[in-house]
Amino acid sequence: MKYAYTILYVPSVLESLEFYEKTFGFERKFLTEEKDYGELRSGETVIAFASKQLANSNLSNGFMVAKQNEKPFPIEMGFTTDDVEGTIKKAIDNGAKLEEAIKSKPWGQKVAYIRDNNGFLLEICTPMG
């Protein structure tokens, strides 16, 4: 068994790909001709985006929609970097919203939380020891 990908359901797959490319430097792996599904290379695990329309065609009972102005879902995606401050600034410049400012944890890790351009919760932190 291998964890292969995470798919986020979004209003615009192209805008989501562009946010993650500009903010984190991830490389586009795939985008359908219809622009309703796309993937990014982010290391071992792919980050994928599906349009809400495509998601609705797969899930007959629907799903909750992420929104920047509501409380985040009880899940986060974590990204490690040596430059938490610079990454947070770049994310905000590209449409993210700061959720929690950078804090230093007792074990030495710097951690901050943002909401991406769709409202998904992202942890931006330094690597663990």
Secondary structure, DSSP 8 states (H G I E B T S, - for coil): ----EEEEEES-HHHHHHHHHHHH--EEEEE-TTSSEEEEE-SSSEEEEEEHHHHHHH-TT------TTS---S--EEEE-S-HHHHHHHHHHTT-EEEEEEEE-TTS-EEEEEE-TTS-EEEEE----
